[in-house]
């Protein structure tokens, strides 16, 4: 789980470094949202499903990643928590 968390945190950090290039708005699940937020969520969704595929697990929908992102929102360690919660989605049961 540690390796998955670190891998997903690296992907999220890389996506976050592109925020200044994604300043527009897009349609989000609850209406318009910042383009960078949608990009970061999509990046994590792709990362989760890449790791799941490596474990031979089926892909999960974006809504599942959106749900765990909501658990991390508002925390001072948001990035780490988001990556950790996403890593929980890839851990073989």
N, C-alpha and C positions, 0 to 999 in steps of 0.2 A: 504494500500500500504506500510505503514511503516513496518508492521509485515513481509510482503513478502520480502521487501528489507533486513531487518535484518536477516531473515532466509537464504536468498540466499547469503548474505555477509558471514555469518558463514560457509556455505558450501564451498564457494570459499576460504576463509581463511584456512580452514582445508585442502583443496586440495593443496593450495600453500605451506603448511607446508611439503608436500611430494615431493617438487621439487628435492631435493638432491637424491631421490630414483628413479627419472625418467629423467635420463640424456641422454638417447638415442634419436634417431630420428625416426619419423614415417611419413608415407605419409599423407600430409595435403591437403586441398582444392587447394592450389597453389603450391604444390610440397612438398619436405621434410620440416618438422618442428620439433621443440623440442617436445619430448614426453610429458613433463610437460605441455606445452601449450595446446596440444590436450586433455590431461586428465582434465585440468581445464575447458575447454570449454564443454567437455562431462559431467562433473559434473554439470555445470550450466544448460545444456540442460535437464538433468534428473531432477534437482530441479524445473525448470520451469514447466515441464510436470507433476510432482507430485502435485504441487500446482494447476495447471490447472485442473487436475482430481478432486481435492477436491472441486473445484467450478463447476464441471460438464461440463468443457470445453474440447474440443478435443485436442489431442497433437499437437504440432507444430514441424516442421522439424528442424534439426540441423542448417540448413542454416540461419534460422531466428535469432537464438542465435549468430551465427557467424557475422551476419550483425550488431547487436547491440553491440557486442564486439568491432567491428571496430570503433564505435563511442566513445568508452572509451579509446582506445589505445592512448598512448602519453600524457595522462593527469596525473598530479601528484596524483590525487585521483582515479586512474584507477579502483581499486578494488571496491570502493563505486559506481562509475559511472556504471560499468559493472553490479553490483548487482541491482542498481536502474533501469537501462534500462531493465534488465530481469524481474524485478517486474512489469514494465509497460506491459509486455507480458502476465501477469497472472491476471491483474486487470479486474474484470468483467465489461463489457461495458454497 
